[in-house]
């Protein structure tokens, strides 16, 4: 339960009698405490009623498309579709999509949509078979794309109508108030790339390459001269498809000359740990690192998309640039609303300037998210590459994970936020995705409840978007042995069911009917937190650290974390300036409760124009109440360092509180 303190139980009329309006030298005017209290009472219309959907910031729901609707529970390692089942585009019914929307979701990232290499036979539809020797798992990696101009035939009820089925899903998603994101993977493609669905006038990747040279600016791939490709040597007992038979599986794959592998390996025989199922795409970067394309002039990091777009119009560029331009615009024309760019930092930022500026001048609301892990390159890919958002994995996610595991210091979170203050709105926060371990996995936290305070911090600390991974909201632990790769992460390589998610799915009813009481409570917690993130107006305002201010308080330490969010709400009908703030306190300690009094710094109170008085605050997560007491120790003539504000908190282990305070002040005449 959240905080409910003794001082919050004082009768309202008694508080009003004991406090009178105070003229403050640091505030432009005075405000009656009774008015301030009235605005903060829980029976008043809440922020959801006042502001409506979308007053906060984007919430992204990543869903592994082929796993979402699968009701089969067999989970046979390396199992076929017939054994383990598969989800389809059609499983995303209006009911399912409304279940997603309940989480405050603005964008659905459908992972695994473009047609990638897989072990299945679709030759009846004109699709060539893929070789299991260069496929990870039986269902295949969603990041080894085979045909960028069509979708995974596994996902369609009728593979001949697979593109139409996905277009119908786009329309359903839009009809349910959400937007659609898919992956584009410009750094690499499947070894057997074959875009049979490409529009007229578009060449196949590699079709015009000069394979007699290692590198040429207009080649789409790099080549290992004089050597044919050889599949990686097996070790530690690994066998393709777990040793099960399959068409074309023979320990060989024909590729002559061998191409460079997607992660940059230049060996004709890549290592088993390399991205051996993919080949590296050439963007005009020579093997010695030289760039065979124009560089943006100095100062373009300060220019907008229109200037970037204009710069590239008369330039001659490597062929791969145009190839991926056509791919991106093809999907935008289909109604896709944005992209998640896989391993974006492995492609030059100038290419991103070219592509993203072309997108933004035509689709200004497109959502462009990049997987970039090097903090030294964050600003380059935002300012030069014109990304909207980047993963905030390094350092924020990694530090938050350490706190969740009990060996990190929450103070690092405040330090990291200060380091990226200039780009903070662009750093997307997450606790799970397809690359990361599930929170409930023993190798991560081992307890789904340890994700609760982390969710509050991740979702509410900044102006950046929030992302969750399907199943996270019901405590999925990723413990199944499904084939390629180890448990702790939900498989992206094999056909499988996702047990906790399946209990929410409830045989297609999408009502949580099979969830345990704890799983239902966890989902409801996610609904509450994510809707604050999506809809509360304070989410678009400033973030104020409170952690270091309170480290001297008894019982408050490295497993606790606090911050505030603040926004001006404009002028009301009475001509008064409206304000709102959230005071957020988190207890990461799994054993000990947190009972203490916390402070808001005097300089923050001054900036907020918060008059002296008592303010009843409601905990938006737990419906508890507490009082923020703003006092003046310097008499009626207040100077900055004499204003103090304190409030009591009482948090159970792994609990958080999000205290809301609203007030108004007369505008200057």
N, C-alpha and C positions, 0 to 999 in steps of 0.2 A: 504494500500500500504506500501511497505517497504521503506527503507531509500534512499533518494537521496539528497545529501547535496551540498552546494555551492562549497566547496573545490573540490568535485569530478568533477566539470564542468570545471575546469581550462584546457586550451589547453595542450595537451600532450607535444608539443615541448617547451612550456614555462616552464613546470615543469622540463624538461630535461636541459634547459639552466640554470635554477636557482640552480640546484644541480649538484655537481661533485662527482666522485668516492672518497670515503673517506677511508683511511687506518685506521683500527680500532685495538686497542690493544687487544680487547676482541674477535676479529674474526681472523681466520687464514689467511684471505686474504681480498681483496676488490672485489666489484662487481659493474659494471656500472648500474646506476639507470635505464637507458633506457632498459637494459635487464630485470631488475626486473619488470618494468612496462609492457613490452611486454608479459611476462609470465602470467600476471594477467588480461590482457584485455579479455573481454567477448567473442570477436569474435574468440579467440583461441579454439582449440578442448577442450571440457569440460571433466570433470572427468569421465563421463559415457563412452565417446569414448575412453579415454586413458586406463581406468582400466577394464571396462566391468562388466558384471553381477557378483555379488557375491564377489566383492572386499571389501565389508564392513563386515556385520555380519548377523546372521540369523534373519529372520522375520517370525513369526509364526502367522497363521490365524486360530483362533479357530472358528469352525462352528458347530452349533447344527444341526446335520445331518438331523433329521426328520423335521426340520423347514425350511431348506434352500430352497428347491424347491417347497414348498407349495404355490399354487396360490389362494387358497380359502380364502375369506375375511370375512367369517361369524363370527368367533370368539365367538361362543356360549359358555358360561361358562360350564365347564365339558362336552363339546361336544364330540361326537364320531368321528371316522374317516370319516364316511359318512356325518356328519354334518359340520365338520371343515376342513377336508382334511389332507393330510400329504405329506411330501417330500420323495423322494426315492433316492437310490444310483444313479439310472439312470438319475436323474435331474442334476447331475454334468457332464454335457456335456463338450466337448472340448471348446466350446464357454464360458461356465460358468467358467471353470478352467482357461482360459486365462484372464477372468475378474478378477479372484483372483490373478493371477500372475502379473497383471498390478500394483498391490500394492507392488511389490518388494518381494513377499512371497517366502520363501524357503521351508517352512514346513506347511502342512495343518493338523491341529489337528481336526480329525473327532470325535466329541463328541457324545456319545450315540450309539456306534457301537456294542459292545458285547451284547449278548442277555440278557436283563434285564426283571424283572417282569413287567407285563402290564395287562390291563383289555381289553382283546380281545380273541377271540376263534380261536385257531390254532390247535385244536385237530385233524383235518383232516390231519395234517402233523406230527402227533405223539407227539405233544407238549401238556403237561398238562395245564389246566387252572390255572391261578393265582387267589388268593383270594383278592378281593378289600379291605378287612378289614386291610390288611398289605401292601397296595400299596398307595403311595402318588400320587394323581392325577389319571387321567384315562390312560394316556400314560405311566405313571410310571417313577420313578427316574432312570436315567442312571447309578446311583451308587449303585443300588441294583441288582447285576448281578445274573442271574439265570443259565446261561450256558456259561462258559468261552471259550468253543470250537466252538461256532457258533455266528452268528450275529442276531440282532433284526429282526424278521420276518416282522415287520411293514415296514421296509425299502426296502423290495424287491418287485419287480413287480410280481415275482413268488416265494412265500415263500419256495417252495421246492428247489429252486436254489439260495437261499439267500447268501450262502457262495461264490458261483461262481460269483454272481453279485458284491459282495464286492471285490473279487479278480480282477474283471474287472475294478473297480474304482481305485484300487491301480495302475494297469497298466496305466490307463488314466492319473492319477495324475503324475506318473513318466514321461509319454510321454510329458506332458506339463511342464516339468522342475522342478517339486516340489516333496517333499518327504512326507511320510505319518506317522502321529502319531495317536495312539489311547490310550484310558485310560486303565490302570490296577489299580484295587482297592484292594490291598492286605489286608487291615484292616478289611473288612467286605464283606459279600455277602447277597443276598436275603434270606429271611426266608425259602423260598421253593426252595433252590438251587437244581438243577437237571440237571447235565451236560450229557444229552443224546447223545451229539455229541462227547464225549471224545474219544480219540484214544484208541486202544486196549492196555491193560496193565495199564491204568490210572484208579484209583479208584475215586469214587464220594467223594466230601468233606463230611466228617462225616460218611461215610459208615462203617469205622472200629472203630469208636469212642466207648470207654467204657462210656456209659451214666449213669452208676451207681455212678460215681464220678464227682465232680465239675471240676476237672482238672487232666489231665495226659499229660506228655510232647508230646506224639504222637497223642493226640486227636486234631482234627481240630477246635473244638468249646469248649466253656465253658458251664456248665450246672447248672441250679438252682435245687438243689436236693429237691424232694418231692413236687414240684409244677408244674402245667401246665401253659402254656402261656395264658395270658389274654390280649385282645386288650386294648389300652389306653382308659381312660375315656374321653368322649367328653366334651368340654367346649367352651364358647363364641360362641355358635350356630354352631360349626363345625359339619358337617355331611359327612360321607363317600360319595364321588361322588356328593356332594351337595344335598344329599337326593334322588338322582335318583336311580331306581332299576338296579340291575346287578346280573348276575349269581354268586353264592357263597357268595354274600353279606348278612351276617346275624348277624354281631356283634361278630363273633367268629372266631378263627383260631386254628386248632388242632396242638399242639406242646407239647409233653410230654416226658421227662421233658422240661421245658422252657430253652431256650438258653439265654446267655448274649446278650444284644443288642449292635449294632455296635459302639455306642459312649462310651461303657463301662458300661452302666447301668446293674446292677446285679439283678434287680427286675424282678419277673415273669410277672408283669404288668408294662411295661415302661410308662413313661409320654408321653403326646401328643407331647411335644417338643423334645423328644428323637428320635434317628434314628430307630424308632420302626419297620420299614420295613426291617431292616437288622439284621444280627447276627455277633458278633465279632469273628474274626479268631484268633486262638491260635498259637503263634510262640515259645512256650516253655517258656513263662513268667508266673510264678505261680501267684495265686491271691494275695499273699503277696509281689509280685514284684521281686522275685528271678528268676534268669536266669538259665534254664536247657539246656544250650548249651555252647560251648567253647567261651571264650572271646578272642578278638585279643590282642596279646602282645603289650606292650608299644612300641611306635615308628612306628606303622603301619599307623599312620596318615601321615607319610612322605613317605610311600612306594606306588608303582604303582599298576596297576590292575593285572599285572602278578604275583607279590608276593602275593597279596590278593587271587587270584585264586588258587595259589599253596597251600596256607595255608589250604583251606577248603577241599582239595581233599581226605584226609584220616580221616576226621571227621565224627562222627555220629551225625546227626542233626534231629530236630523235623520234623515230616511228612509234616507239612504245608510249610516248606521251599522248599521241593522237589515238592510239588503240584504247587507252583507258579513259580518255575523254569521251569517246563514243560509248563505251560501256556504261559510264556513270550517267550520261544524258539519256541513254536508252531506258534505264530504270526510272529516272525521274519522270520521263514521259509516260511511263506506265502507272504513275501515281505514288511511287515510293517517295517518302518525305525526307530522307536523309540516309547517311551511311555511317557505319563504324568501320574505320580503316585499320586493317590488321597490320601490325608491325610497320607503322608509318615512318618511323625513324630510320628504316633501312632504305628509304627512297629519298632522293634529294629534296630539300625544302622548296627549291625553285619549281620542281614539278608540281608540288602542292599549291604553290602560288598560281601557276597556270590553270590547274584543274579547278581549285576551289573558287577562284575569282570568276571563272566561267560559269560555275554553278550559282554563285551568289548574285551575279548581275541579273540572272534570269529567274532564280528561285531564292529570293532573299531570306525566306524563313526556313530554308533547308537546315537540317540538324547534322552537323559534321563533327564526328567524334573520332579521335585518333588514339591508337595504342602507342604511346611514347613513354619510355621508362627512364630515360636519362635526364635528370633535372637540369643539367647544363644546357640542354636543347629545348626545354619547355618554351621559352620565349621565342626562339627561332621558329618553331612550328606553329606558334600562335600568330606572331607578327609578320613573319615572312610567308609561312605556309597557309595562313588564313584559316586555320582550324577554329571551330567554335569552342571545342572542349577537348581536354586531354585526360587520360587516366591519372588520378592522383594515387598511384600505388607506391611509388618511391618519392617521398618518404612517409606520407601520411598513413596509408593502409598498413605498411609494414610496422610502423610504430604503434598504431592502434591494435594490431594483432598481438604485439608483445605485451601490451597492457592487458588485453583479454586473457592472455595465457598466464598472467600473474607475475611476469618478470620484467615488465617495462615500467617506465615512469611517465605518468600522464602529462608531466610538464613538457615533455618533448612535443606533444601535440600543439601546445601554444607556441612553442618555438618554431615549429614548421609552418604554422599559419602566418606567423610574422615574416618568415622568409619569403613567402609567396604572396604577400599582401597585394602586390601590384597586379597579379594575375589570378587571384583567388576565385573570381566568379567563373573562371574557365576550367577549373580543376575538378572533374567529376569524381564523386566519392562513391565507394562501394565496399561491401564486406564479402561478397561472393561474386564470382563469375565462373565461366567454364574453365578458366586456367587455374583457379585457386581452389584450395581445399574447402570443403564444407565446414562451417563453424562447429557443427555437432560431431564432426569426425574426431576420434581420439587423437589424431595427429595435429589437430588445430586446438580446439577448446574442450572437446569431449562432452559438451553440454550446450544444448540449444539456447538455454537461458543466458549464457554468458554473452550472447550476441545482443541482448536487449539494451544495456547502456551504450554499447558500441554503436548500435543503430541510431540512438538518439544523437550521439555526438556526430557521427558520419552524416546524418541527414540534416541536422539543424545548425551546424556550426558556421556554415558559409553560405554564400549566394550561388554556389555551384549546384549543378544537377545532382540528384540522388539516383543510384541504380541498385536494383535488387535482381537476384537470379531466381528463376522459378524454383519453388520448393524451399527456398530459404525461409519464407514466411511461415512454414509449418515444420521446420526443424529437420529437413532432409539431411542425412548423415553421409551419403555417398559410399556406403560400406559394401556394395555389391561387387563381387568378382565377375566381370562381364566379358573379359577377353584382353584386348590390348591395353596396357597401362595398369597401374595399381589402384586399389580403392582409395578413398578419402575425397576423390573428385567424382562427380557424376560423369559417366562415360560420354565422350563425344565421338568415339570410334566404333561402337558396336550397338546392336539392337538390344534394347533393354526397357524395363519398366522402372519407374522412380517411386518407391513404395509410399513415402509420406505424401508426396504429391498425388499419388493414385487414391489415397484415402480422402483427400480433399475433392478430387475429381468425382468420386463416388459413382463409378460406372456411367459417367457422362452427364450426371446431374449437376456437377460443379457447385455443390452446396456444403461441402465439408462433412457430409453425413457419416463418414467412417473415421473421422479424426478422433483422437483421444481428447479428453478435456484439456490437457496441457497444450496439445497442438492447436486446438481451437483458440485458446487464450493467447498463444503466441501469434497466430494470424491476426487476431483482433488488435493486439499490440502493434503489429506492423501497419494495420489499417489506420490506427490513430496517429502514429508517428509520421507515416508517409503523407497523410492528409494534412498534417501541420506543415510539412515540407512543401507540399504542392499548393496549399491554399492560404496559408497565413501571410498577411502582408508584411510582417516583420522579416520574412525570409528574403525580401528584396532590399532590406536595409542593412545597416552596419552590424558587424560582429565585434563584440567587445570582450576581451579576455578578463576573467575574474579569478583565474586560478592562482596566480602568484600573489594577488592581494590577500588571499585567504590561507596561504600555506602556514601562517603562524597560528591559525585557529586550532584549538585542541581537537584531536581525532580526525582532522582533515589532512590527507597526505597524498602519496604518489598513486594510490589507487582510486583517487577521487578527481573529478574534473568539473569545472564550472565556467560558464561564459554567458553572455547576454546578447540578445538581438534587439535592435531598435529601428523604428521607422516613424516618420511623420505621415499622418493619414490625410492631410489636407485640412481645409476649413469646413466646419459644420454649418448648419443653417443658422446657428446663433452667432456666426462670425468668429468662432473660437478655433484655434489651432488644435487639432487632435493628435495625440501621440499614443504609441503602443510599444511595449517592451516585453520581452520574454527573458526570464532569469532561469537558466538551465543548469541543473545540478545532477551529477552522475556518480553512482557508487559502483565501481568495478570489483569491489571486494565480494567474493563469493561466500564469505563466512561471517563477516562483521557488518552490523548496521552502521549507519552514519547519523548521529544526533549531534548537531552543533548549530552555531549561529554564524552566518556568513555576511560579508560586507560588500557593498558596491562602492567603488572609489569615488572620492569627492569630485574629481575632474569629470567623471562620467555623469554624475548628477547635475553638474553645471551645464554640460552640453545638452542634456536632456531637458533642461528647463523644468526640473521636477521640484515643485514647492515643498516646503516643510509640512509634514503631516504623516498620518498613518494611512496606508493603502492596503485594502484587502486584495489578496492575489489568489486566483484559482489555479490549481494544478490541472493543466489540460489533459494530462495522462491519467490521473487517479482521482480527480474531483475533490481532492483535499483543499484546504484553505490555509493560508498563512498571511501574516501582516508584514509589509515592508514599512519600517518606521524610519522616516527621514527626520533627523534632528539637527538643531543648530546649537553648537556649543559656544558660539561666540556672541550670543545675544541676538537682538533683532537685526542689527546691521551685519549681515552675513558676508564673510569672505570665503573664498574657495575652500581653503583647507580646514574650515570649521564645519562644513556640512558632512554629515555622516548618515549612512543608511545601512540598516541591518535587518536580517530576517532569519527565522528559525527553519531548520530542515530536519526531517526525521525519515531517513530512507532505509528500507530493508536491504539486505544483500542483493546485489545486481539490480537495484532499482534506480529510477531516475525521476526527476520532477521537472516540469516545464511550467513555471509560474508566469501567468499573464497579468500585466498591469496596464491599464489604459487611463489616460487623463487628458484634460484639455486646459489650455491657457489662452487668455484673451490675446488677440493679435494686436500688434502695435497700431496706434491711431495715426 
